[in-house]
Amino acid sequence: MNMPVLQVDVIIPNQTKYLDLIGSIGERIAKELDHYSGDKIALAYHLNLVLTEATANAIKHSKRNDPKDTVRILIHIEDRELNIKVYDHGQGFDLETVPLPDFEHPKADGMGLFFIRTFMDSVTYSKLPNSNVLEIIKYL
Amino acid sequence: MTAMNFTLEKLNNYQLFSINEERLDAHNSSALKDAILHVIEQGETQIIVQLEKVRFIDSSGLGALLSGHKNAAAKAGKLVLVSIQPQVLSMFELTRLNRVFEIYADLTEIE
C-alpha cells in the first residue's frame, strides 16, 4: 500500500534560531508515517538531525550580511521516497571534497555531512541559476 | 549573542555545568563553548557537563563539548559528561566520541 503524498515547503530567515522549528517538523513527520515499518523514534531523531544539519549548513553558506536572505526547505514524501531539498543563496561548495571525519583525531567541526550521509540514502549538492540545492533522499 | 540556559556551580573539585536546554545545536552551542572556555581560562580545569535535559544534539553541540574537552586537557584538566539521554549517547557512539570522553550515568559515580 502506497503512502499518501505529503509535502511541506518552508522558507525561514537566515538565522539559526529557526533550526528548532525545522528539526521539529522532521520529527513530527516521522511520527506521521503510519506505513513505515522501521524504528519511528530513531527515524524521528534522524530527520530532526538531518534537517538541522542541512539547514545550519545552508545558513552558514548563505550571504551572512544580508538580513533579508532566506533558506528554503522542501520536504516531499511520495511512494516510499522521502526527499528533502534545502536551498541556499551562498557561494556553494563542492560536496565531493568534504572528507569523512577522522575518528582517531576528532575535530570540533566537520561531522554534519557525515550524519546526513550516514542516516540518508543519497546526498547531492547542485548549483542552480539563482541558488544552490542540497538534495537528500531516504527510502522508507 | 545567543543565550544558552545553563547553571554553573561548584561540586567538590569540579565546575558543574547543568544544561537546561532540550536542544544543543548550531544556535546555542557556541555560547556553551565560550562559557566552558571562560571557566577554563580562569584556571578551573575540572569540569562536569550534566546533559540530563538534553534530548537532541547535533554536530555543533558535539563540537562544543569536544572543544571544552581539548581545552581542559591542554591545561592538565578534564571535562566529563553525566546523565546522557540514550539518543544523544548514540551520537557519541556513532562518532566514537564515547571513547574520547569519560561518561558517567550520574553525579554519584564521579569521585
gemmi code that builds the backbone of each chain (N, CA, C; Angstrom):
import gemmi

chains = {
    "A": [
        ("MET", (0.838, -1.187, 0.000), (0.000, 0.000, 0.000), (0.885, 1.253, 0.000)),
        ("ASN", (0.614, 2.159, -0.909), (1.428, 3.359, -1.008), (1.071, 4.356, 0.082)),
        ("MET", (2.092, 5.116, 0.477), (1.845, 6.190, 1.431), (1.217, 7.365, 0.686)),
        ("PRO", (0.339, 8.105, 1.333), (-0.193, 9.308, 0.690), (0.921, 10.341, 0.505)),
        ("VAL", (0.742, 11.215, -0.496), (1.734, 12.276, -0.722), (1.684, 13.274, 0.432)),
        ("LEU", (2.857, 13.636, 0.893), (2.952, 14.642, 1.950), (4.046, 15.628, 1.552)),
        ("GLN", (3.714, 16.912, 1.557), (4.731, 17.905, 1.206), (4.680, 19.079, 2.173)),
        ("VAL", (5.870, 19.491, 2.612), (5.995, 20.654, 3.487), (7.028, 21.578, 2.857)),
        ("ASP", (6.659, 22.824, 2.646), (7.532, 23.796, 1.994), (7.673, 24.999, 2.932)),
        ("VAL", (8.880, 25.208, 3.442), (9.081, 26.243, 4.459), (10.192, 27.200, 4.019)),
        ("ILE", (9.978, 28.485, 4.219), (11.032, 29.466, 3.994), (11.294, 30.166, 5.318)),
        ("ILE", (12.558, 30.160, 5.725), (12.916, 30.778, 7.013), (13.962, 31.870, 6.796)),
        ("PRO", (13.985, 32.868, 7.695), (15.093, 33.816, 7.657), (16.414, 33.081, 7.900)),
        ("ASN", (17.478, 33.721, 7.480), (18.800, 33.111, 7.540), (19.361, 33.153, 8.974)),
        ("GLN", (18.644, 32.521, 9.917), (19.029, 32.608, 11.334), (18.911, 31.239, 12.006)),
        ("THR", (19.901, 30.926, 12.849), (19.934, 29.607, 13.490), (18.800, 29.405, 14.493)),
        ("LYS", (18.148, 30.464, 14.916), (17.057, 30.270, 15.886), (15.913, 29.460, 15.293)),
        ("TYR", (15.871, 29.336, 13.972), (14.813, 28.559, 13.334), (15.158, 27.080, 13.178)),
        ("LEU", (16.341, 26.670, 13.613), (16.721, 25.256, 13.486), (15.791, 24.348, 14.284)),
        ("ASP", (15.380, 24.812, 15.452), (14.472, 24.035, 16.296), (13.160, 23.760, 15.549)),
        ("LEU", (12.634, 24.809, 14.902), (11.381, 24.677, 14.146), (11.530, 23.640, 13.027)),
        ("ILE", (12.604, 23.757, 12.258), (12.793, 22.861, 11.114), (13.014, 21.421, 11.587)),
        ("GLY", (13.854, 21.265, 12.615), (14.098, 19.923, 13.158), (12.823, 19.301, 13.701)),
        ("SER", (12.023, 20.125, 14.367), (10.772, 19.622, 14.949), (9.789, 19.170, 13.866)),
        ("ILE", (9.784, 19.871, 12.732), (8.920, 19.448, 11.619), (9.324, 18.036, 11.166)),
        ("GLY", (10.623, 17.821, 11.042), (11.104, 16.490, 10.640), (10.692, 15.412, 11.629)),
        ("GLU", (10.803, 15.752, 12.905), (10.448, 14.796, 13.951), (8.960, 14.449, 13.893)),
        ("ARG", (8.132, 15.472, 13.695), (6.689, 15.236, 13.619), (6.304, 14.426, 12.381)),
        ("ILE", (6.965, 14.716, 11.261), (6.669, 13.980, 10.026), (6.952, 12.489, 10.231)),
        ("ALA", (8.075, 12.187, 10.875), (8.432, 10.775, 11.101), (7.326, 10.060, 11.872)),
        ("LYS", (6.742, 10.765, 12.827), (5.701, 10.145, 13.653), (4.394, 9.955, 12.895)),
        ("GLU", (4.235, 10.689, 11.777), (3.016, 10.565, 10.963), (3.110, 9.454, 9.923)),
        ("LEU", (4.266, 8.839, 9.786), (4.455, 7.836, 8.723), (3.889, 6.483, 9.167)),
        ("ASP", (2.594, 6.356, 9.006), (1.909, 5.166, 9.506), (2.418, 3.878, 8.866)),
        ("HIS", (2.882, 3.971, 7.631), (3.281, 2.764, 6.920), (4.761, 2.418, 7.079)),
        ("TYR", (5.475, 3.254, 7.815), (6.906, 2.991, 7.990), (7.092, 1.838, 8.973)),
        ("SER", (7.817, 0.815, 8.547), (7.922, -0.385, 9.375), (9.151, -0.368, 10.284)),
        ("GLY", (10.043, 0.608, 10.092), (11.252, 0.668, 10.920), (10.997, 1.330, 12.264)),
        ("ASP", (12.072, 1.686, 12.925), (12.005, 2.314, 14.239), (11.661, 3.799, 14.071)),
        ("LYS", (10.413, 4.148, 14.363), (9.951, 5.523, 14.135), (10.612, 6.528, 15.077)),
        ("ILE", (10.909, 6.087, 16.289), (11.550, 7.003, 17.246), (12.953, 7.366, 16.756)),
        ("ALA", (13.663, 6.352, 16.252), (15.005, 6.616, 15.698), (14.900, 7.483, 14.450)),
        ("LEU", (13.917, 7.178, 13.588), (13.744, 7.974, 12.364), (13.438, 9.437, 12.715)),
        ("ALA", (12.629, 9.635, 13.760), (12.287, 10.999, 14.177), (13.545, 11.766, 14.572)),
        ("TYR", (14.409, 11.131, 15.330), (15.659, 11.792, 15.722), (16.523, 12.059, 14.487)),
        ("HIS", (16.602, 11.073, 13.613), (17.471, 11.217, 12.433), (16.980, 12.322, 11.495)),
        ("LEU", (15.650, 12.428, 11.311), (15.125, 13.503, 10.459), (15.336, 14.865, 11.112)),
        ("ASN", (15.147, 14.925, 12.419), (15.430, 16.154, 13.158), (16.897, 16.547, 12.924)),
        ("LEU", (17.773, 15.577, 13.078), (19.215, 15.836, 12.944), (19.591, 16.245, 11.516)),
        ("VAL", (19.098, 15.493, 10.538), (19.451, 15.755, 9.139), (18.945, 17.141, 8.706)),
        ("LEU", (17.711, 17.472, 9.080), (17.169, 18.788, 8.718), (17.910, 19.906, 9.453)),
        ("THR", (18.258, 19.666, 10.697), (19.021, 20.660, 11.454), (20.383, 20.891, 10.812)),
        ("GLU", (21.075, 19.795, 10.491), (22.423, 19.917, 9.909), (22.366, 20.574, 8.523)),
        ("ALA", (21.407, 20.144, 7.703), (21.320, 20.677, 6.338), (20.966, 22.158, 6.359)),
        ("THR", (20.049, 22.549, 7.257), (19.649, 23.953, 7.339), (20.778, 24.806, 7.928)),
        ("ALA", (21.439, 24.292, 8.952), (22.581, 25.023, 9.533), (23.665, 25.221, 8.478)),
        ("ASN", (23.858, 24.208, 7.669), (24.854, 24.280, 6.592), (24.472, 25.363, 5.574)),
        ("ALA", (23.190, 25.413, 5.228), (22.715, 26.418, 4.270), (22.866, 27.825, 4.851)),
        ("ILE", (22.552, 27.983, 6.135), (22.702, 29.289, 6.789), (24.173, 29.705, 6.779)),
        ("LYS", (25.030, 28.736, 7.079), (26.473, 29.001, 7.112), (26.978, 29.456, 5.739)),
        ("HIS", (26.430, 28.872, 4.692), (26.918, 29.181, 3.348), (26.144, 30.307, 2.669)),
        ("SER", (25.144, 30.854, 3.356), (24.373, 31.936, 2.745), (25.091, 33.268, 2.900)),
        ("LYS", (24.442, 34.285, 2.389), (25.026, 35.631, 2.467), (24.799, 36.159, 3.872)),
        ("ARG", (25.815, 36.029, 4.694), (25.658, 36.322, 6.116), (25.252, 37.761, 6.404)),
        ("ASN", (25.662, 38.679, 5.561), (25.407, 40.091, 5.866), (24.068, 40.591, 5.348)),
        ("ASP", (23.324, 39.724, 4.715), (22.047, 40.154, 4.157), (20.905, 39.641, 5.036)),
        ("PRO", (20.305, 40.532, 5.860), (19.248, 40.074, 6.765), (17.993, 39.606, 6.039)),
        ("LYS", (17.887, 39.960, 4.761), (16.704, 39.534, 4.001), (16.902, 38.177, 3.346)),
        ("ASP", (18.096, 37.627, 3.458), (18.352, 36.335, 2.834), (17.545, 35.248, 3.562)),
        ("THR", (17.162, 34.245, 2.813), (16.332, 33.183, 3.368), (16.888, 31.806, 2.989)),
        ("VAL", (16.421, 30.800, 3.690), (16.707, 29.402, 3.347), (15.356, 28.724, 3.140)),
        ("ARG", (15.253, 28.000, 2.033), (14.012, 27.279, 1.764), (14.242, 25.786, 1.984)),
        ("ILE", (13.300, 25.165, 2.674), (13.380, 23.731, 2.943), (12.112, 23.082, 2.390)),
        ("LEU", (12.300, 22.154, 1.492), (11.174, 21.468, 0.868), (11.255, 19.977, 1.198)),
        ("ILE", (10.222, 19.482, 1.851), (10.174, 18.060, 2.220), (9.023, 17.422, 1.446)),
        ("HIS", (9.310, 16.370, 0.707), (8.283, 15.739, -0.120), (8.365, 14.221, 0.070)),
        ("ILE", (7.238, 13.640, 0.420), (7.199, 12.182, 0.605), (6.177, 11.600, -0.363)),
        ("GLU", (6.641, 10.679, -1.166), (5.756, 10.032, -2.140), (6.343, 8.674, -2.518)),
        ("ASP", (5.500, 7.679, -2.599), (5.928, 6.340, -2.999), (7.153, 5.852, -2.228)),
        ("ARG", (7.101, 5.981, -0.928), (8.164, 5.488, -0.041), (9.511, 6.169, -0.257)),
        ("GLU", (9.479, 7.336, -0.883), (10.709, 8.123, -1.005), (10.526, 9.440, -0.269)),
        ("LEU", (11.408, 9.675, 0.678), (11.397, 10.942, 1.396), (12.494, 11.809, 0.781)),
        ("ASN", (12.077, 12.941, 0.230), (13.011, 13.805, -0.475), (13.069, 15.161, 0.238)),
        ("ILE", (14.275, 15.558, 0.605), (14.480, 16.858, 1.269), (15.351, 17.708, 0.352)),
        ("LYS", (14.903, 18.926, 0.078), (15.732, 19.873, -0.667), (15.923, 21.118, 0.197)),
        ("VAL", (17.162, 21.511, 0.379), (17.470, 22.717, 1.143), (18.210, 23.674, 0.213)),
        ("TYR", (17.592, 24.832, -0.009), (18.122, 25.819, -0.964), (18.840, 26.944, -0.220)),
        ("ASP", (20.029, 27.298, -0.696), (20.722, 28.473, -0.138), (21.149, 29.388, -1.276)),
        ("HIS", (21.487, 30.622, -0.920), (21.881, 31.615, -1.924), (23.342, 32.011, -1.776)),
        ("GLY", (24.131, 31.132, -1.209), (25.543, 31.451, -0.997), (26.417, 31.076, -2.182)),
        ("GLN", (27.725, 31.025, -1.906), (28.697, 30.708, -2.961), (28.680, 29.236, -3.338)),
        ("GLY", (28.172, 28.425, -2.449), (28.163, 26.986, -2.711), (29.475, 26.325, -2.327)),
        ("PHE", (29.482, 25.010, -2.356), (30.699, 24.259, -2.026), (30.676, 22.953, -2.789)),
        ("ASP", (31.807, 22.270, -2.799), (31.907, 21.001, -3.512), (31.744, 19.856, -2.512)),
        ("LEU", (30.610, 19.195, -2.599), (30.296, 18.111, -1.659), (31.366, 17.011, -1.676)),
        ("GLU", (31.924, 16.776, -2.863), (32.886, 15.670, -3.004), (34.194, 15.923, -2.255)),
        ("THR", (34.465, 17.193, -1.962), (35.738, 17.490, -1.279), (35.596, 17.475, 0.245)),
        ("VAL", (34.368, 17.263, 0.724), (34.171, 17.216, 2.184), (34.594, 15.835, 2.680)),
        ("PRO", (35.663, 15.767, 3.484), (36.172, 14.453, 3.905), (35.343, 13.828, 5.022)),
        ("LEU", (35.514, 12.542, 5.199), (34.945, 11.866, 6.360), (35.675, 12.355, 7.606)),
        ("PRO", (34.986, 12.401, 8.747), (35.695, 12.778, 9.984), (36.808, 11.771, 10.290)),
        ("ASP", (37.887, 12.272, 10.885), (38.971, 11.405, 11.340), (38.644, 10.986, 12.777)),
        ("PHE", (38.129, 9.773, 12.937), (37.652, 9.354, 14.255), (38.795, 9.167, 15.263)),
        ("GLU", (39.995, 8.950, 14.745), (41.128, 8.789, 15.663), (41.612, 10.142, 16.181)),
        ("HIS", (41.384, 11.194, 15.404), (41.784, 12.547, 15.801), (40.579, 13.479, 15.592)),
        ("PRO", (39.549, 13.317, 16.416), (38.308, 14.064, 16.179), (38.485, 15.574, 16.273)),
        ("LYS", (37.781, 16.269, 15.413), (37.798, 17.729, 15.411), (36.414, 18.254, 15.761)),
        ("ALA", (36.392, 19.530, 16.172), (35.141, 20.122, 16.635), (34.161, 20.407, 15.496)),
        ("ASP", (34.608, 20.365, 14.256), (33.660, 20.582, 13.150), (33.814, 19.480, 12.097)),
        ("GLY", (32.902, 19.477, 11.145), (33.006, 18.522, 10.041), (32.201, 17.246, 10.200)),
        ("MET", (31.332, 17.185, 11.230), (30.555, 15.961, 11.428), (29.155, 16.045, 10.817)),
        ("GLY", (28.720, 17.236, 10.444), (27.354, 17.424, 9.972), (27.025, 16.617, 8.724)),
        ("LEU", (27.850, 16.732, 7.707), (27.583, 15.977, 6.478), (27.745, 14.476, 6.690)),
        ("PHE", (28.631, 14.110, 7.617), (28.771, 12.685, 7.963), (27.448, 12.138, 8.495)),
        ("PHE", (26.778, 12.907, 9.354), (25.478, 12.460, 9.879), (24.457, 12.320, 8.743)),
        ("ILE", (24.426, 13.318, 7.855), (23.452, 13.270, 6.766), (23.713, 12.046, 5.892)),
        ("ARG", (24.966, 11.810, 5.566), (25.302, 10.662, 4.709), (25.029, 9.335, 5.411)),
        ("THR", (25.222, 9.312, 6.717), (25.029, 8.067, 7.473), (23.551, 7.676, 7.544)),
        ("PHE", (22.692, 8.659, 7.783), (21.287, 8.328, 8.038), (20.409, 8.345, 6.792)),
        ("MET", (20.895, 8.926, 5.703), (20.094, 9.027, 4.489), (20.715, 8.168, 3.385)),
        ("ASP", (19.974, 7.967, 2.298), (20.440, 7.057, 1.246), (21.171, 7.759, 0.108)),
        ("SER", (20.899, 9.046, -0.104), (21.539, 9.764, -1.204), (21.669, 11.235, -0.833)),
        ("VAL", (22.821, 11.819, -1.135), (23.049, 13.246, -0.872), (23.754, 13.849, -2.084)),
        ("THR", (23.177, 14.914, -2.650), (23.831, 15.632, -3.754), (23.723, 17.130, -3.499)),
        ("TYR", (24.643, 17.876, -4.103), (24.617, 19.339, -3.964), (24.802, 19.921, -5.357)),
        ("SER", (23.869, 20.761, -5.782), (23.903, 21.278, -7.156), (23.764, 22.787, -7.157)),
        ("LYS", (24.371, 23.386, -8.180), (24.204, 24.823, -8.395), (23.054, 25.033, -9.357)),
        ("LEU", (22.116, 25.877, -8.989), (21.005, 26.256, -9.855), (21.250, 27.701, -10.305)),
        ("PRO", (20.476, 28.213, -11.245), (20.715, 29.584, -11.727), (20.718, 30.638, -10.619)),
        ("ASN", (19.797, 30.531, -9.657), (19.705, 31.575, -8.635), (19.954, 31.093, -7.213)),
        ("SER", (20.330, 29.838, -7.083), (20.568, 29.295, -5.740), (21.356, 27.987, -5.853)),
        ("ASN", (21.619, 27.391, -4.698), (22.200, 26.052, -4.639), (21.191, 25.165, -3.922)),
        ("VAL", (21.265, 23.865, -4.196), (20.340, 22.963, -3.504), (21.068, 21.709, -3.025)),
        ("LEU", (20.857, 21.429, -1.744), (21.315, 20.174, -1.165), (20.121, 19.231, -1.183)),
        ("GLU", (20.241, 18.148, -1.937), (19.122, 17.217, -2.064), (19.454, 15.917, -1.340)),
        ("ILE", (18.545, 15.529, -0.486), (18.751, 14.358, 0.370), (17.574, 13.413, 0.174)),
        ("ILE", (17.880, 12.140, -0.045), (16.797, 11.165, -0.245), (16.938, 10.025, 0.763)),
        ("LYS", (15.797, 9.628, 1.312), (15.759, 8.415, 2.125), (14.608, 7.547, 1.651)),
        ("TYR", (14.885, 6.281, 1.446), (13.841, 5.334, 1.039), (13.218, 4.734, 2.292)),
        ("LEU", (11.924, 4.863, 2.392), (11.229, 4.466, 3.621), (10.765, 3.016, 3.565)),
    ],
    "B": [
        ("MET", (24.400, 38.023, 20.578), (24.916, 36.836, 21.284), (23.738, 35.945, 21.671)),
        ("THR", (23.836, 34.702, 21.295), (22.773, 33.755, 21.598), (22.871, 33.291, 23.043)),
        ("ALA", (21.747, 33.231, 23.705), (21.742, 32.784, 25.092), (21.752, 31.268, 25.155)),
        ("MET", (22.407, 30.753, 26.163), (22.379, 29.318, 26.442), (21.964, 29.184, 27.888)),
        ("ASN", (20.915, 28.447, 28.148), (20.393, 28.325, 29.504), (21.113, 27.190, 30.231)),
        ("PHE", (21.955, 27.566, 31.172), (22.646, 26.555, 31.989), (22.892, 27.132, 33.371)),
        ("THR", (23.152, 26.268, 34.330), (23.595, 26.726, 35.643), (25.023, 26.247, 35.849)),
        ("LEU", (25.776, 27.028, 36.593), (27.171, 26.679, 36.876), (27.363, 26.723, 38.375)),
        ("GLU", (27.826, 25.620, 38.933), (28.059, 25.582, 40.377), (29.287, 24.746, 40.683)),
        ("LYS", (29.790, 24.909, 41.878), (30.964, 24.159, 42.317), (30.499, 22.849, 42.937)),
        ("LEU", (31.137, 21.754, 42.562), (30.824, 20.457, 43.160), (32.154, 19.769, 43.450)),
        ("ASN", (32.519, 19.729, 44.729), (33.831, 19.226, 45.139), (34.917, 19.964, 44.358)),
        ("ASN", (35.712, 19.232, 43.587), (36.782, 19.905, 42.845), (36.364, 20.305, 41.434)),
        ("TYR", (35.106, 20.123, 41.138), (34.641, 20.345, 39.760), (33.803, 21.620, 39.622)),
        ("GLN", (33.799, 22.149, 38.398), (32.811, 23.136, 37.988), (31.726, 22.351, 37.242)),
        ("LEU", (30.519, 22.434, 37.739), (29.416, 21.648, 37.179), (28.516, 22.534, 36.317)),
        ("PHE", (28.519, 22.235, 35.006), (27.583, 22.889, 34.089), (26.354, 21.981, 33.956)),
        ("SER", (25.181, 22.492, 34.322), (23.938, 21.742, 34.094), (23.189, 22.432, 32.968)),
        ("ILE", (23.026, 21.736, 31.872), (22.413, 22.330, 30.687), (20.895, 22.268, 30.821)),
        ("ASN", (20.260, 23.430, 30.763), (18.794, 23.481, 30.886), (18.141, 23.718, 29.532)),
        ("GLU", (18.615, 23.027, 28.527), (18.067, 23.136, 27.174), (17.749, 21.728, 26.682)),
        ("GLU", (16.691, 21.615, 25.873), (16.392, 20.318, 25.262), (17.247, 20.074, 24.028)),
        ("ARG", (17.670, 21.172, 23.399), (18.487, 21.051, 22.179), (19.838, 21.706, 22.376)),
        ("LEU", (20.870, 21.019, 21.911), (22.208, 21.591, 21.837), (22.564, 21.571, 20.361)),
        ("ASP", (22.407, 22.730, 19.705), (22.588, 22.754, 18.249), (23.361, 23.996, 17.819)),
        ("ALA", (23.382, 24.263, 16.521), (24.187, 25.364, 15.989), (23.681, 26.727, 16.457)),
        ("HIS", (22.512, 26.762, 17.073), (22.005, 28.032, 17.580), (22.629, 28.399, 18.920)),
        ("ASN", (22.852, 27.412, 19.791), (23.311, 27.742, 21.143), (24.656, 27.120, 21.530)),
        ("SER", (25.210, 26.253, 20.678), (26.423, 25.529, 21.085), (27.638, 26.449, 21.222)),
        ("SER", (27.705, 27.507, 20.413), (28.883, 28.379, 20.535), (28.864, 29.121, 21.868)),
        ("ALA", (27.658, 29.411, 22.392), (27.565, 30.062, 23.709), (28.076, 29.122, 24.802)),
        ("LEU", (27.759, 27.830, 24.694), (28.263, 26.854, 25.674), (29.783, 26.711, 25.549)),
        ("LYS", (30.244, 26.646, 24.309), (31.687, 26.529, 24.062), (32.437, 27.698, 24.709)),
        ("ASP", (31.910, 28.907, 24.513), (32.544, 30.102, 25.077), (32.495, 30.093, 26.606)),
        ("ALA", (31.379, 29.640, 27.168), (31.230, 29.620, 28.635), (32.220, 28.636, 29.257)),
        ("ILE", (32.378, 27.478, 28.629), (33.333, 26.488, 29.152), (34.761, 27.032, 29.041)),
        ("LEU", (35.053, 27.639, 27.901), (36.396, 28.196, 27.699), (36.691, 29.282, 28.736)),
        ("HIS", (35.694, 30.092, 29.031), (35.857, 31.175, 30.013), (36.242, 30.608, 31.381)),
        ("VAL", (35.570, 29.527, 31.784), (35.855, 28.891, 33.080), (37.271, 28.312, 33.081)),
        ("ILE", (37.657, 27.679, 31.987), (38.998, 27.083, 31.896), (40.068, 28.180, 31.959)),
        ("GLU", (39.806, 29.280, 31.292), (40.786, 30.385, 31.291), (40.930, 31.016, 32.670)),
        ("GLN", (39.935, 30.812, 33.536), (40.033, 31.309, 34.908), (40.737, 30.307, 35.815)),
        ("GLY", (41.238, 29.224, 35.211), (42.027, 28.256, 35.975), (41.234, 27.076, 36.495)),
        ("GLU", (39.951, 27.006, 36.188), (39.119, 25.876, 36.634), (39.100, 24.846, 35.511)),
        ("THR", (39.873, 23.790, 35.672), (40.044, 22.857, 34.550), (39.405, 21.491, 34.795)),
        ("GLN", (38.728, 21.337, 35.934), (37.996, 20.098, 36.214), (36.507, 20.398, 36.002)),
        ("ILE", (35.948, 19.861, 34.935), (34.608, 20.276, 34.522), (33.687, 19.070, 34.315)),
        ("ILE", (32.475, 19.221, 34.799), (31.419, 18.236, 34.535), (30.339, 18.933, 33.713)),
        ("VAL", (29.886, 18.276, 32.653), (28.725, 18.792, 31.927), (27.588, 17.787, 32.102)),
        ("GLN", (26.526, 18.271, 32.713), (25.358, 17.430, 33.029), (24.333, 17.612, 31.892)),
        ("LEU", (24.007, 16.519, 31.203), (23.198, 16.602, 29.975), (21.817, 15.956, 30.116)),
        ("GLU", (21.361, 15.811, 31.339), (20.109, 15.083, 31.568), (18.924, 15.653, 30.783)),
        ("LYS", (18.869, 16.982, 30.650), (17.709, 17.597, 29.986), (17.864, 17.671, 28.470)),
        ("VAL", (19.053, 17.368, 27.976), (19.309, 17.496, 26.540), (18.814, 16.231, 25.826)),
        ("ARG", (17.821, 16.406, 24.967), (17.296, 15.251, 24.240), (17.676, 15.279, 22.764)),
        ("PHE", (18.381, 16.330, 22.358), (18.829, 16.416, 20.960), (20.180, 17.117, 20.915)),
        ("ILE", (21.110, 16.520, 20.178), (22.412, 17.170, 19.979), (22.786, 17.026, 18.510)),
        ("ASP", (23.369, 18.076, 17.940), (23.832, 17.985, 16.553), (25.358, 18.055, 16.521)),
        ("SER", (25.916, 18.169, 15.324), (27.373, 18.129, 15.199), (28.030, 19.311, 15.910)),
        ("SER", (27.377, 20.470, 15.913), (27.995, 21.626, 16.559), (27.953, 21.475, 18.085)),
        ("GLY", (26.919, 20.819, 18.605), (26.862, 20.541, 20.039), (27.972, 19.595, 20.462)),
        ("LEU", (28.166, 18.541, 19.673), (29.275, 17.614, 19.942), (30.604, 18.367, 19.859)),
        ("GLY", (30.692, 19.253, 18.862), (31.916, 20.018, 18.669), (32.226, 20.937, 19.846)),
        ("ALA", (31.186, 21.556, 20.414), (31.390, 22.449, 21.562), (31.934, 21.672, 22.762)),
        ("LEU", (31.378, 20.472, 22.982), (31.852, 19.649, 24.103), (33.273, 19.147, 23.845)),
        ("LEU", (33.545, 18.778, 22.597), (34.888, 18.315, 22.248), (35.908, 19.437, 22.428)),
        ("SER", (35.522, 20.632, 22.044), (36.392, 21.791, 22.220), (36.702, 21.997, 23.712)),
        ("GLY", (35.679, 21.884, 24.553), (35.874, 22.008, 26.000), (36.798, 20.932, 26.533)),
        ("HIS", (36.605, 19.717, 26.039), (37.457, 18.596, 26.449), (38.925, 18.878, 26.098)),
        ("LYS", (39.146, 19.350, 24.883), (40.524, 19.615, 24.433), (41.151, 20.771, 25.214)),
        ("ASN", (40.366, 21.824, 25.445), (40.892, 22.981, 26.179), (41.218, 22.628, 27.630)),
        ("ALA", (40.382, 21.781, 28.247), (40.655, 21.348, 29.626), (41.895, 20.462, 29.668)),
        ("ALA", (41.965, 19.529, 28.711), (43.105, 18.602, 28.674), (44.415, 19.353, 28.435)),
        ("ALA", (44.350, 20.421, 27.650), (45.561, 21.208, 27.352), (46.117, 21.867, 28.609)),
        ("LYS", (45.261, 21.999, 29.632), (45.717, 22.588, 30.901), (45.721, 21.529, 32.004)),
        ("ALA", (45.957, 20.278, 31.600), (46.055, 19.145, 32.531), (44.760, 18.908, 33.305)),
        ("GLY", (43.649, 19.368, 32.773), (42.370, 19.128, 33.419), (41.562, 18.104, 32.641)),
        ("LYS", (40.258, 18.056, 32.922), (39.400, 17.172, 32.142), (37.966, 17.670, 32.157)),
        ("LEU", (37.236, 17.252, 31.145), (35.808, 17.559, 31.047), (35.086, 16.231, 30.917)),
        ("VAL", (34.204, 15.951, 31.882), (33.468, 14.689, 31.846), (31.981, 14.959, 31.644)),
        ("LEU", (31.277, 13.941, 31.171), (29.849, 14.085, 30.865), (29.036, 13.164, 31.758)),
        ("VAL", (27.872, 13.649, 32.207), (26.987, 12.796, 33.019), (25.555, 12.869, 32.506)),
        ("SER", (24.827, 11.781, 32.783), (23.374, 11.699, 32.552), (22.999, 11.985, 31.098)),
        ("ILE", (23.608, 11.261, 30.177), (23.298, 11.465, 28.761), (22.096, 10.613, 28.370)),
        ("GLN", (21.127, 11.245, 27.708), (19.950, 10.517, 27.211), (20.374, 9.519, 26.123)),
        ("PRO", (19.661, 8.394, 26.013), (20.095, 7.328, 25.089), (20.314, 7.786, 23.643)),
        ("GLN", (19.393, 8.600, 23.094), (19.557, 9.001, 21.691), (20.737, 9.956, 21.512)),
        ("VAL", (20.976, 10.762, 22.524), (22.135, 11.668, 22.478), (23.421, 10.836, 22.587)),
        ("LEU", (23.393, 9.841, 23.468), (24.560, 8.952, 23.611), (24.879, 8.244, 22.295)),
        ("SER", (23.832, 7.898, 21.553), (24.066, 7.196, 20.284), (24.853, 8.064, 19.293)),
        ("MET", (24.743, 9.385, 19.412), (25.541, 10.278, 18.552), (27.016, 10.239, 18.952)),
        ("PHE", (27.269, 10.128, 20.245), (28.656, 9.976, 20.706), (29.226, 8.642, 20.213)),
        ("GLU", (28.394, 7.609, 20.228), (28.868, 6.282, 19.811), (29.153, 6.257, 18.308)),
        ("LEU", (28.256, 6.876, 17.541), (28.424, 6.895, 16.082), (29.721, 7.599, 15.680)),
        ("THR", (30.038, 8.667, 16.390), (31.252, 9.438, 16.064), (32.454, 8.964, 16.890)),
        ("ARG", (32.223, 7.923, 17.674), (33.252, 7.327, 18.545), (33.766, 8.306, 19.594)),
        ("LEU", (33.012, 9.354, 19.833), (33.409, 10.311, 20.871), (33.188, 9.729, 22.268)),
        ("ASN", (32.452, 8.624, 22.348), (32.301, 7.950, 23.648), (33.631, 7.375, 24.128)),
        ("ARG", (34.599, 7.261, 23.190), (35.933, 6.795, 23.591), (36.827, 7.963, 24.007)),
        ("VAL", (36.397, 9.171, 23.659), (37.185, 10.371, 23.979), (36.806, 10.897, 25.363)),
        ("PHE", (35.508, 10.918, 25.642), (35.014, 11.476, 26.903), (34.898, 10.400, 27.985)),
        ("GLU", (35.098, 10.811, 29.233), (34.653, 9.981, 30.352), (33.160, 10.273, 30.502)),
        ("ILE", (32.347, 9.216, 30.495), (30.894, 9.376, 30.566), (30.359, 8.602, 31.768)),
        ("TYR", (29.580, 9.280, 32.615), (29.033, 8.655, 33.812), (27.510, 8.718, 33.796)),
        ("ALA", (26.898, 7.707, 34.417), (25.435, 7.642, 34.437), (24.843, 8.758, 35.296)),
        ("ASP", (25.492, 9.061, 36.422), (25.009, 10.178, 37.248), (26.150, 10.736, 38.088)),
        ("LEU", (25.859, 11.801, 38.777), (26.909, 12.532, 39.504), (27.548, 11.709, 40.616)),
        ("THR", (26.801, 10.752, 41.180), (27.353, 9.985, 42.301), (28.495, 9.071, 41.857)),
        ("GLU", (28.592, 8.833, 40.539), (29.659, 7.963, 40.044), (31.000, 8.680, 39.932)),
        ("ILE", (30.964, 10.004, 40.014), (32.200, 10.771, 39.831), (32.878, 10.968, 41.172)),
        ("GLU", (34.130, 10.597, 41.237), (34.879, 10.747, 42.505), (35.420, 12.166, 42.629)),
    ],
}
model = gemmi.Model(1)
for chain_id, residues in chains.items():
    chain = gemmi.Chain(chain_id)
    for i, (resn, *xyz) in enumerate(residues, 1):
        res = gemmi.Residue()
        res.name, res.seqid = resn, gemmi.SeqId(i, " ")
        for name, pos in zip(("N", "CA", "C"), xyz):
            atom = gemmi.Atom()
            atom.name, atom.element = name, gemmi.Element(name[0])
            atom.pos, atom.b_iso = gemmi.Position(*pos), 0.0
            res.add_atom(atom)
        chain.add_residue(res)
    model.add_chain(chain)
structure = gemmi.Structure()
structure.add_model(model)
structure.setup_entities()
